[in-house]
Amino acid sequence: MHDGPVTDEDALSPLAEPEDRDVEATLRPKRLSEFVGQARVREQLELVLEGAMRRGAPPDHVLLSGPPGLGKTSLSMIIAAELGSAIRITSGPALERAGDLAAMLSNLVEGDVLFIDEIHRIARPAEEMLYLAMEDFRVDVVVGKGPGATSIPLDIAPFTLVGATTRSGVLTGPLRDRFGFTAHMEFYEPHELEQVLARSATILGVDLRPDGAVEIARRSRGTPRIANRLLRRVRDYAEVRANGAVTVDVARAALEVYDVDELGLDRLDRAVLNALVKSFGGGPVGISTLAVAVGEESTTVEEVCEPYLVRAGMLARTPRGRVATATAWAHLGLQAPSDAPGQAAPTLFDE
């Protein structure tokens, strides 16, 4: 059974693919106690929600920041569930005009949770309306145009805004300051991803063995979304070419088919490193030039490949451009030049 077409790059993209959405809805934890990982964030959020419920008032507005695929949307739904409230979901790009936001805010019931994904991409007029709504639970609706236009204040029900962003540094100061609690999501450790995989395998009915979970977890880039996607790809392989059980050998064979190597790099990651090392001598080179060299959009290279390559210590960003580190040269089986970042300095005992 296959959950939809997948390319090599899709398998390791932290961004949500269309075919992922239905499966992700099934796999999402429903309560904080079910949420794996992010222990500090869970503890902080538990205190925020419990304190608000004891006071009988909506909790402070919450900002969830961090790379894609770590569970920001899941946490927003958990916040609503823990409060026993309804959740309204939208995204920054969908709020192009202030009227779009005003219509959504006026329909909120007291205690509702409004979740805005990619809040850093909200249009400026809508953002300015959001300031007043977050602080005073009021919006000013402008009626008419030109000199005859009038502003009518409209009270809205007290609500909790949950914003999610992958680029918290892009948020304007006035918007960021209006959030009472900011949670910074971190990449997952392999043992945490093993727990995510075990839970997902139970829900999906996959015969996942512990050693198979270890193998998938260590190639998942510290991202639950990628781990769950790889689990489904490995399940396909196990059902078609094995006896259905996901063991370490089956996982390795399946991930080799999908071009996911032992460090979690895919074809595009290796193409970027190869171009950087072999075509540009290790750099420095600009991201747009690098993207042209591998035949990809610069945004794909910058948002999908680069963050993991930097975190894996294979790529360095410098003022002059991207540079391959000694680790990248070694991963490609090549001798790094002496000036490569990360190159160990010779010792007195080196011959």
C-alpha positions, -999 to 999 in steps of 0.1 A, spaced: 0 0 0 13 35 -9 1 67 5 8 88 -26 36 96 -50 69 106 -34 101 118 -48 135 115 -32 134 151 -21 98 148 -7 108 120 17 132 142 37 114 175 33 103 189 67 74 207 49 40 191 49 32 174 16 -5 172 5 -5 134 9 8 138 45 -22 157 58 -47 130 63 -22 106 78 -8 134 101 -43 141 114 -45 104 125 -11 104 141 -14 137 160 -14 134 198 -46 147 214 -32 156 248 0 170 263 5 136 281 6 120 246 30 145 231 65 130 228 96 152 232 99 190 238 99 183 276 107 219 286 80 233 263 54 208 276 62 217 312 59 254 306 27 250 286 12 228 312 18 256 338 4 283 315 -28 263 308 -34 250 343 -29 285 358 -54 300 333 -80 273 340 -77 278 378 -83 316 373 -112 309 349 -98 331 322 -83 325 288 -45 319 289 -20 344 275 -15 343 238 11 317 227 38 319 201 53 286 189 85 290 170 109 265 154 117 246 122 88 229 103 77 194 112 83 195 150 47 196 161 36 233 163 2 226 147 -3 195 170 5 216 201 -21 243 190 -48 216 188 -37 202 222 -40 237 238 -76 238 226 -83 203 238 -67 209 272 -89 240 276 -120 223 264 -123 250 237 -130 251 200 -101 259 176 -103 280 145 -74 275 121 -61 298 95 -27 309 81 -8 341 77 -9 341 38 -47 336 39 -52 369 59 -45 394 31 -69 421 42 -80 434 76 -116 424 67 -106 387 65 -93 388 101 -122 409 114 -147 384 100 -129 355 118 -125 374 151 -161 385 152 -172 348 150 -152 337 179 -169 324 211 -155 332 245 -125 310 253 -120 299 217 -84 293 204 -74 310 171 -45 293 154 -26 313 128 1 292 111 30 310 94 20 341 113 51 359 101 35 361 66 4 379 77 -4 411 58 4 444 75 -32 457 77 -44 425 93 -14 425 117 -22 460 129 -58 450 135 -45 420 155 -26 443 179 -59 457 193 -77 424 192 -49 407 213 -47 435 239 -82 448 243 -104 421 226 -117 448 202 -114 456 166 -120 488 147 -140 482 115 -138 510 89 -170 517 71 -170 537 38 -141 552 19 -123 585 16 -131 615 38 -165 600 48 -151 568 62 -159 561 98 -143 537 123 -167 515 143 -153 498 174 -165 462 177 -160 441 208 -149 405 204 -151 376 228 -119 370 249 -99 344 231 -64 329 230 -42 334 199 -17 307 191 7 317 164 32 294 147 63 306 129 94 291 114 111 325 113 105 343 146 132 368 138 110 381 110 81 390 133 77 427 140 85 438 175 49 450 183 34 416 173 60 395 191 57 416 223 20 409 225 25 371 231 25 363 268 43 330 263 68 320 236 78 284 231 110 275 212 107 240 196 140 221 193 150 192 170 143 158 185 169 134 198 170 99 181 156 82 212 126 106 212 120 98 175 120 61 184 91 68 208 73 88 180 78 59 156 66 33 181 34 53 187 28 58 150 35 22 141 8 11 167 -17 35 152 -9 25 116 -7 -12 124 30 -15 113 51 -44 127 80 -21 137 108 -39 155 130 -19 180 161 -21 158 141 -9 128 129 21 148 165 29 157 176 29 121 147 51 109 151 75 138 187 82 132 181 91 95 151 114 102 169 147 107 155 151 142 120 158 128 89 138 136 72 146 103 101 131 84 103 101 108 66 93 102 70 97 64 100 74 63 81 49 84 53 48 58 79 44 30 97 15 48 63 -1 55 56 -1 18 89 -19 12 84 -44 40 50 -53 27 61 -57 -9 96 -71 -7 97 -86 28 74 -103 53 59 -71 65 81 -67 96 103 -36 97 136 -49 110 170 -30 108 179 -49 76 145 -41 60 148 -4 70 183 -1 56 173 -18 23 142 4 20 160 37 28 186 28 2 158 25 -24 146 60 -14 182 74 -15 183 82 22 219 76 34 231 67 69 234 104 79 199 112 66 211 129 34 191 124 2 200 128 -34 195 166 -34 216 171 -3 245 151 -18 241 170 -51 245 203 -32 276 190 -14 290 176 -47 285 208 -65 299 229 -37 330 207 -34 337 195 -70 324 225 -90 333 253 -67 363 239 -48 344 240 -15 332 276 -18 324 302 -9 295 303 -33 261 321 -33 229 301 -27 214 311 -60 245 299 -79 245 267 -59 208 261 -67 214 266 -104 242 241 -103 219 214 -90 189 224 -111 167 234 -81 149 265 -69 170 286 -45 142 285 -19 142 247 -19 180 246 -13 178 273 13 148 260 33 150 222 28 187 213 24 207 240 40 193 239 76 201 203 80 235 205 63 245 233 86 232 215 117 251 183 106 283 204 104 287 199 66 279 235 54 290 268 68 274 301 60 299 330 57 295 366 46 309 356 12 287 326 7 283 289 15 314 268 23 318 231 26 333 219 59 359 192 64 331 169 74 314 174 40 346 165 22 351 134 43 315 123 37 321 124 0 353 104 5 376 133 -4 405 150 12 396 184 26 419 213 20 438 227 49 416 258 51 383 240 52 361 250 82 363 224 109 396 210 97 415 197 127 447 215 134 478 193 131 494 182 164 530 176 174 524 139 170 511 141 134 535 130 108 
